[in-house]
Amino acid sequence: MRARRGRNWPIARDIVIRRGPETAFLVGVARHRQPRWEAEDSLAELEQLARAAGARVAESALQERDRPDPRYFIGKGKAEEIRGRCGGVDVVILDEELSGSQQRNLEQLLGRRVVDRTGLILDIFAQRAQTREGKLQVELAQLDYLLPRLAGAWTHLERLGGGIGTRGPGETQLESDRRRIKTRMAKIRKDLEQVRRHRALLRRPRRKVPFPVVALVGYTNAGKSSLMNALTRAGVTVRDQLFATLDPTLRRLTLPGDRVVLLSDTVGFIRKIPHQLVAAFQATLEEVQEAELLLHVVDISHPHAELQQAAVEAVLGELGLADRPTILVYNKIDRLGQRPEFPWGPGSGRVATSAKNASGLDALRHEIVAALDAALTTAGRAAGEAERVTGGAA
């Protein structure tokens, strides 16, 4: 498997899965106050992520715990059990984010490389990124993840790390690498700011022609890109895998009454999404933040569709978009067998579709028109109220 490292940082081995078909052992944790099916579903999703990164999953294990073990995250007994089951395994992947010390301790005990969920997702993003912007954003997220874990790269010099008579080259090299990473992160942020300014320039002529922007959002693999292609014939890459689309795509969509909008498709969301990615992908997510209307695509055939919907809504809230006008698009109804009956109608803000067989697309187009009209009416009322308040104050 391939991953962008940016620079030859000494700890890159800790989060990057090597090129080639690797064998993985997956480990999940079920909290006692958490329904077990949630942990099992998350572990199944981790298997999808591992396969998307190019790994072959050999085995998995799930441990029930009240709280994480401070040394190994999982219990030492469970870790020793996993060590006995790791014959032929290249990498152990945990369905949680580990601290640097937990990752190092597990590697020493298991005798295998250990990757956490965040590191795995970063690896997938590194493989998928195609544009310069996408690669910069992934590198920034990786470096942000690496920085607090950097000390682990110098454990072979830890006796030189500090204290009377122990200060020496280990401390010097560690501080040097920290400075190098911070300098590189500052450079990437500067480059991404230039990307934002360039995008702002591109939006100026777009704003002169009053085409509203409608953004597709949703859980990864919910069918956003398929829906984009079905509505606009955009030719966006579609694969049945997590995070097939990273870079944003913008296409013209004609609606009833010859109204025109710009439809945007961008990266999908996921449960336990690394905060480093949300922060680093601000430039890409600006297309979502600029949208007048969101189409929240939900894979209604998924057994835990409501959980995925809630995960997306949580990320939208983090982006300050919780109150943005939204249509819920329940996609993949073709997978439900007999055609289901839904209790909503026109103007409800909900539409059932199948991007695969084009079912429900006309209803979606009409719902977009209704939602944009409602948003314009609301905006007009707010502007009128503000004008009355201003006039009264004068």
C-alpha positions in Angstrom: 0.0 0.0 0.0 1.2 3.5 -0.8 1.0 6.5 1.5 2.3 10.0 1.1 4.9 10.8 3.8 5.9 14.3 2.7 9.3 14.0 4.5 11.3 11.0 5.8 10.1 11.4 9.3 11.5 8.8 11.6 8.2 7.7 13.0 6.4 7.3 9.7 6.6 3.5 10.1 4.1 3.7 13.0 1.1 4.9 11.0 1.8 3.9 7.4 1.0 0.5 6.0 3.7 -0.7 3.7 3.2 -1.4 0.0 2.0 -4.8 -0.9 -0.7 -7.3 0.3 -0.3 -7.3 4.1 -2.1 -9.5 6.5 -4.0 -7.7 9.3 -5.4 -8.7 12.7 -8.2 -6.4 13.8 -9.0 -5.5 17.4 -12.1 -3.8 18.7 -13.3 -2.7 22.2 -16.9 -2.9 23.4 -17.6 -0.6 26.4 -20.0 -2.1 29.0 -22.4 0.8 28.6 -22.3 0.5 24.8 -24.6 -1.9 22.9 -22.4 -4.8 21.7 -23.8 -4.5 18.2 -22.4 -1.0 17.9 -18.9 -2.3 18.6 -19.4 -5.2 16.2 -20.6 -2.9 13.5 -17.7 -0.6 14.0 -15.3 -3.6 13.8 -17.0 -4.7 10.6 -16.5 -1.2 9.2 -12.8 -1.4 10.3 -12.5 -4.5 8.1 -13.9 -2.5 5.2 -11.3 0.2 5.9 -8.5 -2.3 6.1 -9.5 -3.8 2.7 -9.8 -0.3 1.2 -6.2 0.2 2.3 -5.1 -3.0 0.6 -4.8 -5.3 3.5 -6.0 -8.9 3.8 -7.9 -9.4 7.0 -6.9 -12.7 8.7 -8.7 -12.5 12.0 -10.4 -10.2 14.4 -11.1 -9.9 18.2 -13.4 -7.9 20.4 -12.8 -7.2 24.0 -15.3 -5.9 26.5 -13.8 -3.3 28.9 -15.1 -0.5 31.2 -12.3 1.8 30.3 -9.1 1.7 28.2 -6.0 0.3 29.8 -3.5 3.2 30.2 -0.6 1.0 29.0 -2.0 -1.1 26.2 -5.5 0.3 25.6 -6.7 -3.3 25.6 -5.9 -5.5 28.7 -2.5 -7.1 28.9 -4.0 -10.5 29.0 -6.0 -9.9 25.8 -2.8 -8.5 24.2 -0.9 -11.6 25.1 -3.7 -13.8 23.7 -3.6 -11.8 20.5 0.2 -12.3 20.3 -0.4 -16.0 20.3 -2.8 -15.7 17.4 -0.6 -13.4 15.3 1.3 -16.1 13.3 1.7 -14.8 9.8 0.2 -11.4 10.6 2.0 -8.3 9.5 0.1 -5.5 11.2 -2.4 -5.3 14.1 -5.1 -2.6 13.6 -7.1 -1.3 16.5 -10.5 0.3 16.1 -9.7 3.2 18.4 -7.2 6.1 18.5 -4.1 5.1 20.6 -1.7 7.3 22.4 1.9 7.2 21.2 2.9 5.2 24.3 0.1 2.7 23.9 1.1 2.1 20.3 4.7 1.5 21.3 3.9 -0.7 24.2 1.6 -2.9 22.0 4.3 -3.1 19.3 6.8 -4.3 21.8 4.4 -6.9 23.4 3.0 -8.2 20.1 6.2 -8.1 18.0 4.1 -6.6 15.2 3.5 -3.1 13.8 0.4 -1.6 15.3 -1.8 0.9 13.5 -4.9 2.6 15.0 -8.1 3.6 13.3 -6.9 7.2 12.7 -3.6 6.0 11.1 -5.5 3.6 8.9 -7.9 6.3 7.6 -5.0 8.7 7.0 -3.3 5.9 5.0 -6.4 5.5 2.8 -6.7 9.2 2.3 -3.0 9.3 1.2 -3.7 6.6 -1.4 -6.8 8.3 -2.7 -5.6 11.9 -2.9 -5.0 12.9 -6.6 -4.8 16.7 -6.7 -2.1 18.9 -5.2 -4.6 20.3 -2.8 -5.7 16.8 -1.6 -2.2 15.7 -1.1 -1.3 18.8 0.9 -4.3 18.3 3.1 -3.5 14.7 3.8 0.1 15.5 4.5 -1.0 18.2 7.0 -3.3 15.7 8.8 -0.5 13.1 8.9 2.0 15.5 10.4 -0.5 16.7 12.9 -1.0 13.1 13.9 2.7 12.4 14.0 3.8 15.3 16.1 2.7 14.1 19.6 4.0 10.6 18.7 7.4 11.7 17.6 9.2 10.8 20.9 8.6 7.2 20.1 11.0 7.3 17.2 13.8 8.0 19.6 13.2 5.3 22.3 16.6 3.8 21.4 18.1 7.1 22.7 15.8 7.6 25.6 18.6 7.2 28.2 20.1 10.4 26.7 16.8 12.2 26.8 17.1 14.3 29.9 18.3 14.7 33.5 21.8 15.4 34.9 24.4 13.6 32.9 22.0 12.3 30.3 21.4 15.2 28.0 22.8 14.6 24.6 22.1 13.9 20.9 18.8 12.1 21.5 17.1 15.2 22.8 18.8 17.4 20.1 17.5 15.2 17.3 14.0 15.0 18.7 13.7 18.7 19.0 15.2 19.1 15.6 12.5 16.8 14.1 9.8 18.6 16.0 11.0 21.9 14.5 11.1 20.4 11.0 7.6 19.1 11.3 6.2 22.4 12.6 8.0 24.3 9.9 6.6 21.9 7.2 3.0 22.2 8.7 3.3 26.0 8.6 4.4 25.8 5.0 1.4 23.5 4.1 -1.1 25.8 5.8 0.3 28.7 3.9 0.0 26.8 0.6 -3.6 25.8 1.5 -4.5 29.4 2.3 -3.4 30.2 -1.3 -5.7 27.4 -2.5 -8.6 29.0 -0.6 -7.8 32.4 -2.0 -7.7 30.9 -5.5 -11.0 29.2 -5.0 -12.5 32.5 -3.7 -11.4 34.1 -7.0 -13.0 31.3 -9.0 -16.2 31.9 -7.0 -16.5 35.6 -7.9 -17.7 35.1 -11.5 -19.9 32.2 -10.2 -21.6 34.6 -7.8 -22.3 37.1 -10.6 -24.5 34.5 -12.3 -27.0 33.6 -9.5 -26.7 29.8 -9.6 -27.3 28.4 -6.2 -24.8 25.8 -4.9 -26.3 22.5 -3.7 -23.9 20.1 -2.0 -24.1 16.3 -1.6 -23.0 15.2 1.8 -23.3 11.8 3.5 -21.6 8.8 5.0 -18.8 7.3 2.8 -20.2 4.8 0.3 -23.8 6.0 0.7 -24.0 6.6 -3.1 -23.2 10.3 -3.4 -21.1 10.0 -6.5 -23.5 7.6 -8.1 -26.3 10.1 -7.4 -24.1 12.9 -8.9 -23.6 10.9 -12.0 -27.3 10.0 -12.3 -28.4 13.6 -12.0 -25.7 15.3 -14.1 -23.8 12.6 -16.0 -20.7 13.9 -14.4 -18.6 10.8 -14.9 -17.4 10.8 -11.3 -15.5 7.7 -10.3 -17.8 5.2 -8.5 -16.5 2.2 -6.5 -18.1 0.1 -3.9 -15.5 1.1 -1.3 -15.0 3.6 1.5 -13.6 7.0 0.5 -13.6 6.4 -3.2 -14.0 10.2 -3.7 -11.8 12.8 -2.0 -11.5 15.8 -4.3 -14.5 18.0 -4.9 -16.5 17.9 -8.1 -18.8 20.6 -9.3 -21.4 20.1 -12.1 -24.4 22.0 -13.6 -27.8 20.6 -12.8 -31.0 21.7 -14.6 -34.2 21.6 -12.5 -37.9 21.9 -13.4 -38.8 25.3 -14.8 -35.3 25.5 -16.5 -33.7 26.5 -13.2 -30.0 25.8 -12.9 -28.0 25.0 -9.8 -24.4 23.9 -9.3 -24.2 20.4 -7.7 -21.1 19.7 -5.6 -19.8 16.3 -4.5 -17.0 15.9 -2.0 -15.5 13.6 0.6 -17.8 11.3 2.6 -17.9 11.2 6.4 -17.5 8.3 8.8 -17.9 7.5 12.5 -14.9 8.3 14.6 -13.6 10.6 11.8 -10.1 11.8 12.8 -10.2 15.4 14.0 -7.0 16.0 12.0 -8.9 15.3 8.8 -11.7 17.7 9.6 -9.2 20.4 10.3 -7.0 19.7 7.4 -9.8 19.4 4.8 -11.2 22.8 5.4 -10.3 23.9 1.9 -12.2 21.0 0.4 -15.1 21.4 2.8 -15.5 25.0 1.8 -17.6 23.9 -1.1 -20.0 22.4 1.4 -19.9 25.5 3.6 -20.7 27.7 0.5 -23.8 25.7 -0.4 -27.3 27.2 0.0 -28.7 23.6 0.3 -27.4 20.3 1.4 -28.5 16.9 0.1 -27.8 14.5 2.9 -27.5 11.1 1.2 -28.3 8.1 3.5 -27.8 4.5 2.5 -31.3 3.3 3.6 -30.3 -0.3 2.9 -27.6 -0.3 5.6 -28.7 -2.0 8.8 -27.5 0.9 10.9 -28.5 3.8 8.5 -29.8 5.9 11.5 -26.4 5.6 13.2 -24.6 6.7 10.0 -27.0 9.6 9.5 -26.3 10.8 13.1 -22.6 10.5 12.5 -22.9 12.8 9.4 -25.1 15.3 11.3 -22.4 15.4 14.1 -19.7 16.4 11.6 -22.0 19.0 10.0 -22.5 20.4 13.4 -18.8 20.6 13.9 -18.6 22.5 10.6 -21.3 25.0 11.7 -23.8 23.6 9.2 -26.4 22.1 11.5 -29.0 24.8 10.6 -28.3 24.8 6.8 -31.4 23.8 4.7 -31.2 20.1 4.1 -33.0 17.4 2.1 -32.6 13.9 3.4 -32.1 11.6 0.4 -32.7 8.0 1.3 -30.7 6.2 -1.4 -30.3 2.6 -2.6 -34.0 1.7 -2.2 -33.4 -0.9 -5.0 -31.6 -3.0 -2.3 -34.8 -3.2 -0.2 -36.5 -5.9 -2.3 -40.1 -5.0 -2.9 -40.8 -1.3 -3.4 -41.3 0.2 0.1 -43.9 2.7 1.0 -42.6 5.9 2.6 -44.9 8.2 4.7 -43.7 11.5 3.3 -44.7 13.5 0.3 -43.6 16.6 -1.7 -42.3 19.4 0.4 -41.4 17.1 3.3 -37.6 17.5 2.9 -37.3 13.7 2.4 -37.0 11.8 -0.9 -36.4 8.1 -1.6 -34.1 7.3 -4.5 -32.1 4.7 -6.3 -29.1 6.2 -8.2 -28.6 2.7 -9.8 -32.0 2.6 -11.6 -32.8 6.3 -11.6 -35.8 5.9 -9.3 -37.0 9.0 -7.5 -34.7 11.4 -9.3 -37.6 13.6 -10.7 -39.0 13.8 -7.2 -35.6 14.9 -5.9 -35.3 17.6 -8.5 -38.8 19.0 -7.5 -37.8 18.8 -3.8 -34.7 20.8 -4.5 -36.8 23.5 -6.2 -39.2 23.6 -3.2 -36.3 23.8 -0.7 -34.6 26.6 -2.5 -37.8 28.6 -2.8 -38.4 28.1 0.9 -34.9 29.2 1.7 -35.3 32.3 -0.5 -38.6 33.2 1.3 -37.0 32.8 4.7 -34.0 34.9 3.6 -36.4 37.6 2.3 -38.3 37.7 5.5 -35.1 37.9 7.6 -33.8 40.8 5.4 -37.1 42.6 5.7 -37.1 42.2 9.5 -33.5 43.5 9.6 -34.5 46.5 7.5 -37.4 47.3 9.8 -35.2 47.0 12.9 -32.6 49.3 11.3 -35.2 51.8 10.2 -36.8 51.8 13.6 -33.4 52.5 15.2 -32.8 55.4 12.9 
